[in-house]
Amino acid sequence: LFDWLRVDTKEEFISVLSTAPDLILADYYLPNYSALEALAYLHKHEFDIPFIIISGMIDEELALETIGLGATDYLFKTHLGRLRFAVERALAEKELRERHRALQRHFQEEMEKYREFVEGTEDLVVQNDTDGRYLFVNRMSEKYLGLPPEQCIGISAFDFVHPKDRESTRR
């Protein structure tokens, strides 16, 4: 079951966007506001709403161009049997984008917690490459290594090991 709303003007279209519609179906040729203008407005204002264009009057090349401009899909009025599948795919893709953004936000939050922990600890925290060179060193490097973090990056952890112990330490 779904609700739908028809709009005929730019003002009506912009007003409806505040209701966060799940999907937009637009006729390519509209008397007062074109589908391409509506699509451009969506992208300019960074709305993530699937946008399917329907028309019976343009050629395949122009249909592909609309996809390049950000339309989710393009359907010819003579092939509306595909509409259900186009809508299902568009909504599924939107759900995947929303999940991806949520995971990115969660990852950023976790990284911030990790950063706070690493910088707040009184222990030395380092990350090395396979050759022992420092890729990351927290603020405690000055206390434990005698160098500020920015001077540690790129030098080898083995430089802090006594020369006669380096080979056994490397192993």
C-alpha positions in Angstrom: 0.0 0.0 0.0 1.3 3.5 -0.8 0.3 7.1 -0.8 0.9 9.3 -3.7 0.7 13.0 -4.5 0.7 14.8 -7.8 2.5 18.1 -8.2 2.5 20.4 -11.3 4.7 23.3 -10.4 8.2 23.9 -9.1 6.7 25.4 -5.9 4.6 22.4 -5.2 7.5 20.1 -5.9 9.8 21.9 -3.5 7.1 22.0 -0.9 6.5 18.2 -1.1 10.2 17.5 -0.6 9.8 18.7 3.0 7.7 15.5 3.6 10.6 13.3 2.6 9.0 11.2 -0.1 10.3 7.7 -0.6 10.3 8.0 -4.4 9.6 10.4 -7.2 8.1 9.5 -10.5 8.3 12.3 -13.1 7.1 12.7 -16.6 9.9 13.9 -18.8 7.8 16.6 -20.3 5.8 18.7 -17.9 4.0 21.9 -18.8 5.3 24.0 -15.9 8.4 22.2 -14.6 10.6 19.7 -16.4 11.9 16.4 -14.9 15.4 17.6 -15.5 14.9 20.8 -13.6 13.4 18.7 -10.7 16.3 16.3 -10.8 18.8 19.2 -10.8 17.1 20.7 -7.8 17.4 17.4 -5.9 21.1 17.1 -6.6 21.8 20.7 -5.8 20.2 20.4 -2.4 21.6 16.9 -1.8 18.3 15.0 -1.5 18.7 11.2 -1.7 15.3 10.4 -3.2 15.1 7.8 -6.0 13.9 9.6 -9.2 12.4 7.6 -12.0 11.6 9.4 -15.3 8.7 8.2 -17.4 8.1 9.3 -21.0 6.8 8.2 -24.3 8.4 10.8 -26.4 12.2 10.9 -26.1 14.7 8.6 -27.6 17.0 6.1 -26.0 20.0 8.3 -26.1 18.3 11.1 -24.2 17.0 8.5 -21.7 20.6 7.4 -21.0 21.6 11.0 -20.6 19.0 11.4 -17.9 20.6 8.4 -16.0 23.9 10.2 -16.4 22.4 13.3 -14.8 21.3 11.2 -11.7 17.9 9.7 -12.5 17.5 6.4 -10.9 15.8 4.9 -13.9 14.0 5.8 -17.1 10.9 4.1 -18.3 9.1 4.4 -21.6 5.3 4.6 -21.2 5.1 1.7 -23.6 7.0 -0.5 -21.1 5.3 0.4 -17.8 5.3 -3.3 -16.9 8.8 -2.6 -15.6 7.6 0.0 -13.2 7.2 -2.3 -10.3 10.7 -3.7 -10.7 12.2 -0.2 -11.2 10.5 1.0 -8.0 11.6 -2.0 -6.0 15.2 -1.7 -7.2 15.3 2.1 -6.6 14.0 1.7 -3.0 16.4 -1.2 -2.3 19.3 0.8 -3.5 18.3 3.8 -1.3 18.0 1.5 1.7 21.6 0.2 1.0 22.9 3.8 0.8 21.2 4.6 4.1 22.7 1.6 5.7 26.1 2.5 4.3 25.8 6.1 5.7 24.7 4.7 9.1 27.7 2.3 9.1 30.0 5.2 8.2 28.7 7.3 11.0 29.1 4.4 13.5 32.6 3.8 12.2 33.5 7.5 12.7 32.1 7.5 16.2 34.1 4.4 17.1 37.2 5.9 15.6 36.7 9.0 17.7 36.4 6.8 20.8 39.5 4.9 19.9 41.4 8.2 19.2 40.3 9.6 22.6 41.5 6.4 24.3 44.8 6.3 22.5 45.6 9.9 23.2 44.3 9.8 26.8 46.3 6.8 28.0 49.5 7.2 29.9 51.0 4.2 27.9 52.9 4.4 24.7 50.8 3.3 21.7 52.4 2.8 18.4 51.6 1.3 15.0 54.5 -0.1 13.0 54.9 -1.4 9.4 56.5 -4.8 8.8 59.9 -3.2 8.8 59.4 -1.7 12.3 58.9 1.9 11.0 56.5 4.0 13.1 53.3 4.8 11.2 51.6 6.2 14.3 52.8 7.2 17.7 50.7 8.7 20.5 51.6 11.7 22.6 53.5 9.5 25.1 56.4 9.1 22.7 58.1 12.0 24.2 58.1 10.3 27.6 59.1 6.8 26.4 61.1 7.5 23.3 62.4 11.0 24.0 60.9 12.4 20.7 57.6 14.1 19.9 55.2 12.0 17.8 55.8 13.9 14.5 59.5 13.1 14.7 58.9 9.4 15.3 56.9 8.8 12.1 59.0 6.9 9.6 61.9 6.0 11.9 62.4 2.4 12.9 61.5 1.0 16.3 64.7 -1.0 16.0 66.6 2.3 16.3 65.7 2.3 19.9 67.0 -1.3 20.5 70.6 -1.8 21.5 72.7 -2.6 18.3 73.7 -6.1 19.6 70.1 -7.0 20.4 68.5 -5.8 17.1 68.8 -9.0 15.1 67.3 -11.2 17.8 64.6 -8.5 18.4 63.9 -8.4 14.6 63.4 -12.2 14.6 
